[in-house]
Amino acid sequence: MTDNDTPWEPPLAGTEVAHLVGALDRLRTTFRWKADDLDAAGLRARSAPPR
């Protein structure tokens, strides 16, 4: 398995900086996956406030 197989996962071994950058990349990839098909109105929509 290479780093390119799961680019959204932080490295298992490496420096703290490499792990933090990997974690940020995972968050960016997740956001992009969730928001990629939304139009402008979908991006502006808000969920219901908590009770």
Chimera marker file (.cmm) of the C-alpha trace (Angstrom):
<marker_set name="trace">
<marker id="1" x="0.000" y="0.000" z="0.000" r="1" g="1" b="0" radius="0.5"/>
<marker id="2" x="1.355" y="3.409" z="-0.943" r="1" g="1" b="0" radius="0.5"/>
<marker id="3" x="0.557" y="6.888" z="0.300" r="1" g="1" b="0" radius="0.5"/>
<marker id="4" x="-1.544" y="7.453" z="-2.842" r="1" g="1" b="0" radius="0.5"/>
<marker id="5" x="-3.962" y="4.606" z="-2.000" r="1" g="1" b="0" radius="0.5"/>
<marker id="6" x="-5.589" y="6.600" z="0.800" r="1" g="1" b="0" radius="0.5"/>
<marker id="7" x="-4.517" y="10.230" z="0.404" r="1" g="1" b="0" radius="0.5"/>
<marker id="8" x="-7.056" y="11.363" z="2.997" r="1" g="1" b="0" radius="0.5"/>
<marker id="9" x="-5.390" y="9.424" z="5.840" r="1" g="1" b="0" radius="0.5"/>
<marker id="10" x="-2.626" y="10.988" z="7.937" r="1" g="1" b="0" radius="0.5"/>
<marker id="11" x="0.656" y="9.054" z="7.893" r="1" g="1" b="0" radius="0.5"/>
<marker id="12" x="0.933" y="6.274" z="10.469" r="1" g="1" b="0" radius="0.5"/>
<marker id="13" x="4.579" y="7.058" z="11.134" r="1" g="1" b="0" radius="0.5"/>
<marker id="14" x="6.370" y="10.347" z="10.749" r="1" g="1" b="0" radius="0.5"/>
<marker id="15" x="6.813" y="13.696" z="12.351" r="1" g="1" b="0" radius="0.5"/>
<marker id="16" x="4.172" y="15.608" z="14.248" r="1" g="1" b="0" radius="0.5"/>
<marker id="17" x="4.050" y="18.153" z="11.427" r="1" g="1" b="0" radius="0.5"/>
<marker id="18" x="3.459" y="15.425" z="8.834" r="1" g="1" b="0" radius="0.5"/>
<marker id="19" x="0.637" y="14.014" z="10.937" r="1" g="1" b="0" radius="0.5"/>
<marker id="20" x="-1.003" y="17.428" z="11.442" r="1" g="1" b="0" radius="0.5"/>
<marker id="21" x="-0.775" y="18.257" z="7.730" r="1" g="1" b="0" radius="0.5"/>
<marker id="22" x="-2.204" y="14.812" z="6.926" r="1" g="1" b="0" radius="0.5"/>
<marker id="23" x="-5.076" y="15.367" z="9.346" r="1" g="1" b="0" radius="0.5"/>
<marker id="24" x="-5.832" y="18.755" z="7.745" r="1" g="1" b="0" radius="0.5"/>
<marker id="25" x="-5.783" y="17.138" z="4.298" r="1" g="1" b="0" radius="0.5"/>
<marker id="26" x="-8.268" y="14.552" z="5.554" r="1" g="1" b="0" radius="0.5"/>
<marker id="27" x="-10.592" y="17.316" z="6.812" r="1" g="1" b="0" radius="0.5"/>
<marker id="28" x="-10.299" y="19.197" z="3.510" r="1" g="1" b="0" radius="0.5"/>
<marker id="29" x="-11.033" y="16.030" z="1.522" r="1" g="1" b="0" radius="0.5"/>
<marker id="30" x="-14.059" y="15.227" z="3.693" r="1" g="1" b="0" radius="0.5"/>
<marker id="31" x="-15.459" y="18.756" z="3.329" r="1" g="1" b="0" radius="0.5"/>
<marker id="32" x="-14.928" y="18.691" z="-0.428" r="1" g="1" b="0" radius="0.5"/>
<marker id="33" x="-16.655" y="15.303" z="-0.676" r="1" g="1" b="0" radius="0.5"/>
<marker id="34" x="-19.658" y="16.571" z="1.294" r="1" g="1" b="0" radius="0.5"/>
<marker id="35" x="-19.949" y="19.989" z="-0.368" r="1" g="1" b="0" radius="0.5"/>
<marker id="36" x="-18.879" y="19.208" z="-3.934" r="1" g="1" b="0" radius="0.5"/>
<marker id="37" x="-22.399" y="18.852" z="-5.394" r="1" g="1" b="0" radius="0.5"/>
<marker id="38" x="-23.942" y="21.823" z="-3.580" r="1" g="1" b="0" radius="0.5"/>
<marker id="39" x="-24.933" y="24.972" z="-5.402" r="1" g="1" b="0" radius="0.5"/>
<marker id="40" x="-24.720" y="28.459" z="-3.866" r="1" g="1" b="0" radius="0.5"/>
<marker id="41" x="-28.084" y="28.063" z="-2.091" r="1" g="1" b="0" radius="0.5"/>
<marker id="42" x="-27.018" y="24.700" z="-0.671" r="1" g="1" b="0" radius="0.5"/>
<marker id="43" x="-23.787" y="26.180" z="0.652" r="1" g="1" b="0" radius="0.5"/>
<marker id="44" x="-25.717" y="28.996" z="2.370" r="1" g="1" b="0" radius="0.5"/>
<marker id="45" x="-28.311" y="26.649" z="3.952" r="1" g="1" b="0" radius="0.5"/>
<marker id="46" x="-28.115" y="26.134" z="7.700" r="1" g="1" b="0" radius="0.5"/>
<marker id="47" x="-29.227" y="23.215" z="9.794" r="1" g="1" b="0" radius="0.5"/>
<marker id="48" x="-31.783" y="23.611" z="12.541" r="1" g="1" b="0" radius="0.5"/>
<marker id="49" x="-30.461" y="25.171" z="15.751" r="1" g="1" b="0" radius="0.5"/>
<marker id="50" x="-29.955" y="22.797" z="18.698" r="1" g="1" b="0" radius="0.5"/>
<marker id="51" x="-32.716" y="22.641" z="21.280" r="1" g="1" b="0" radius="0.5"/>
<link id1="1" id2="2" r="1" g="1" b="0" radius="0.2"/>
<link id1="2" id2="3" r="1" g="1" b="0" radius="0.2"/>
<link id1="3" id2="4" r="1" g="1" b="0" radius="0.2"/>
<link id1="4" id2="5" r="1" g="1" b="0" radius="0.2"/>
<link id1="5" id2="6" r="1" g="1" b="0" radius="0.2"/>
<link id1="6" id2="7" r="1" g="1" b="0" radius="0.2"/>
<link id1="7" id2="8" r="1" g="1" b="0" radius="0.2"/>
<link id1="8" id2="9" r="1" g="1" b="0" radius="0.2"/>
<link id1="9" id2="10" r="1" g="1" b="0" radius="0.2"/>
<link id1="10" id2="11" r="1" g="1" b="0" radius="0.2"/>
<link id1="11" id2="12" r="1" g="1" b="0" radius="0.2"/>
<link id1="12" id2="13" r="1" g="1" b="0" radius="0.2"/>
<link id1="13" id2="14" r="1" g="1" b="0" radius="0.2"/>
<link id1="14" id2="15" r="1" g="1" b="0" radius="0.2"/>
<link id1="15" id2="16" r="1" g="1" b="0" radius="0.2"/>
<link id1="16" id2="17" r="1" g="1" b="0" radius="0.2"/>
<link id1="17" id2="18" r="1" g="1" b="0" radius="0.2"/>
<link id1="18" id2="19" r="1" g="1" b="0" radius="0.2"/>
<link id1="19" id2="20" r="1" g="1" b="0" radius="0.2"/>
<link id1="20" id2="21" r="1" g="1" b="0" radius="0.2"/>
<link id1="21" id2="22" r="1" g="1" b="0" radius="0.2"/>
<link id1="22" id2="23" r="1" g="1" b="0" radius="0.2"/>
<link id1="23" id2="24" r="1" g="1" b="0" radius="0.2"/>
<link id1="24" id2="25" r="1" g="1" b="0" radius="0.2"/>
<link id1="25" id2="26" r="1" g="1" b="0" radius="0.2"/>
<link id1="26" id2="27" r="1" g="1" b="0" radius="0.2"/>
<link id1="27" id2="28" r="1" g="1" b="0" radius="0.2"/>
<link id1="28" id2="29" r="1" g="1" b="0" radius="0.2"/>
<link id1="29" id2="30" r="1" g="1" b="0" radius="0.2"/>
<link id1="30" id2="31" r="1" g="1" b="0" radius="0.2"/>
<link id1="31" id2="32" r="1" g="1" b="0" radius="0.2"/>
<link id1="32" id2="33" r="1" g="1" b="0" radius="0.2"/>
<link id1="33" id2="34" r="1" g="1" b="0" radius="0.2"/>
<link id1="34" id2="35" r="1" g="1" b="0" radius="0.2"/>
<link id1="35" id2="36" r="1" g="1" b="0" radius="0.2"/>
<link id1="36" id2="37" r="1" g="1" b="0" radius="0.2"/>
<link id1="37" id2="38" r="1" g="1" b="0" radius="0.2"/>
<link id1="38" id2="39" r="1" g="1" b="0" radius="0.2"/>
<link id1="39" id2="40" r="1" g="1" b="0" radius="0.2"/>
<link id1="40" id2="41" r="1" g="1" b="0" radius="0.2"/>
<link id1="41" id2="42" r="1" g="1" b="0" radius="0.2"/>
<link id1="42" id2="43" r="1" g="1" b="0" radius="0.2"/>
<link id1="43" id2="44" r="1" g="1" b="0" radius="0.2"/>
<link id1="44" id2="45" r="1" g="1" b="0" radius="0.2"/>
<link id1="45" id2="46" r="1" g="1" b="0" radius="0.2"/>
<link id1="46" id2="47" r="1" g="1" b="0" radius="0.2"/>
<link id1="47" id2="48" r="1" g="1" b="0" radius="0.2"/>
<link id1="48" id2="49" r="1" g="1" b="0" radius="0.2"/>
<link id1="49" id2="50" r="1" g="1" b="0" radius="0.2"/>
<link id1="50" id2="51" r="1" g="1" b="0" radius="0.2"/>
</marker_set>
